[in-house]
Amino acid sequence: MSILVNKDTRVMVQGITGREGTFHATQMLAYGTKVVAGMTPGKGGEWACEGKVPVFDTCKSAVDSTGANCALIYVPARFAADAMFEAADAGVPLIVCITEGVPVQDMMRVRNYLDQKGAKLIGPNCPGLLTPDEAKVGIIPGYIARPGSVGIVARSGTLTYEVIYALTQSGMGQSTCVGIGGDPVKGLNFIDVLAMFEEDPQTDRIVMIGEIGGNDEEKAAEFIADHLTKPVVAFIAGQTAPPGKRMGHAGAIVEGGSGLASDKVKALEQARVKVAQYPEQIPGLLA
Amino acid sequence: MKLHEYQSKQLFAQRGIPILKGKVASTAAEARDIAVELGGRAVIKAQVLVGGRGKAGGVKVAKDAQQAEEYAAQILAMNIKGLPVRKVLVDQAAEIKTEIYLGITNDRAAKCPVVIASMAGGVEIEQVAKESPEKVIREHVNPFLRLRDYQVRNVAAGIGLPHEHWKAFGEIAAALYQTYWDTDATLAEINPLVINGANQLLALDGKIVLDDNALFEHPDLAEMRDLDEEAAAETEARKYGLSYVKLDGEIGCMVNGAGLAMATMDIISHFGGTPANFLDVGGGASSEKVAAALRIILSDKNVKAVLFNIFGGITRCDEVARGILKALDEVPTGVPMVVRLVGTNEAEGRKLLAEAKMITATSLADAAQKAVAAAKNK
């Protein structure tokens, strides 16, 4: 078992004929992920990734022909909202949006619509999902991960890789790695993913990687205290970030005295979560 | 991206929000001429992109044009929270009976816009919310339905606004929502919205923060960016698509990924050093980008060591190493460099850099300690 994606997940890649789309779809195929369809308007009927993936003009036709049940989006930011609406409208239950730089007002409408449709969203501005040796849906480098029992949920991409790498080096494999993304308005949040890991029989421990901005980590702390039986180790990036400055991610900003790393650490420690001071301490705290 | 008060109020006025007559001046003489036009009595307000300018003495009421000139000269010579005042707004003076707060922002938890209002205007709303939360009214807006009339009435009733002002308040709230939505703002705020001596509602101050991710849709607004208000290096970084924030420390950081970049700053501080900057060089990290990033980091004279922390996930470490070496050719420097390269082809990458006499490290903790030591010996 794992969460969200596994060896049976059938992936449709939106924007598959673009440079990023082709590159990552090829990597996913090499990892063994079932990439069943590509979608690029105007390129329907062509084949992508050296003839391995059929390309469709619309999400609806791609889903009808291939039974895709997960959409992965690599389109530029200005087209990302439309891509998410289209995937949800075609009935895709899980949508993963890698694209960075999607306007927040677009995301507020997307979330509103996807919630109505009952579609789950991961991202945007995220590295996607990886269930080691089963499915790679996104850009997390597959070779750094090993199958195992640690679930990872993180707001940051390379910091996720850092943690996966440190765990693998210490002989700790992962059940599923979930990059939820660094935007202020996004799809699944810490709480949603923590609840899935709690239910997942393969997962026995959880690593949560947060950062400054918003109060999702504080809410997660409360949720952990009330609902989780599995141990959680956390890391919060941005202890040294100055207030009022956006630290790369659209959502990583301390505003009006809220979103501070120190408040998040305090809330997590109160929920009896062990908080690492830097990523390499995580394996030790999990053991 | 933050807009100045005068820019924000122009956008408000374009959509029908009543504001006071006024103009921007960058010299005391200009301020005097504007005050004469306005009939003598005027308010002189520093235009800087930080809060708390009133407390810092950046807002003054002049009784005549002569005093307007004096005050403008004083304010234009000020530094407010480290930012020099380069412009003042010279506005008509208003008689204030009541100060209201009215703002629209993105509620990231509720995933929709929220209207926030209070009769306790004129001070920071965060402070009011902390000290007397019952005085702050919030109304969430469905992004498809937009702000409805009944919701504005909920707000007016919630703050206890007298009925005689409901019509004018409704028009201002609708126009403010329109401004917020049209400009892809993350915050559009009138504080204070005043009731003046003639019983009219007026936006006395204005603040708009734009969503950087949406600026591609608004080239006209993007042009309003005040480059004087940010470190030159931040402007330069934006040109290369680099995300850079200048800090006060001694160790320059070049990292791929925003979260890892923050974690790198934190670990430097954990081991007793001080980070000089946040810099996310992004995925790929081509030699051109690395060179630009290195130039930007070294333009900060406080930098005594540079720490490269690159996790080569998809990108190969040997390629990144070649990028760094090429960048060092273009940007000669005596500042010690510590490099931590992890991921695909890391051994080859490290070998290339060691040959170039760079200090290499395998773990993040090791790299941070080496950088802290290098900065101290410098």
Interface residues (C-beta under 8 A of the other chain):
Chain A: F23 H24 Q27 A77 R78 G101 V102 P103 V104 Q105 D106 M107 M108 R109 R111 N112 Y113 I139 I140 P141 Y143 I144 A154 R155 S156 G157 T158 L159 T160 Y161 E162 Y165 G182 P184 V185 I209 E211 I212 G214 N215 D216 K219 F235 A237 G238 Q239 T240 A241 P242 K245 R246 M247 G248 H249 A250 G251 A252 G256 G257 S258 Q277 Y278 P279 E280
Chain B: N106 R108 A109 K111 C112 P113 E124 E126 N142 P143 F144 W181 D184 T186 D211 D212 N213 A214 F216 E217 S243 V245 L247 V255 N256 G257 A258 G259 L260 A261 M262 A263 M265 D266 I267 I268 S269 H270 P275 F278 D280 F311 G313 I314 V342 G343 T344 S363 L364 A365 A368
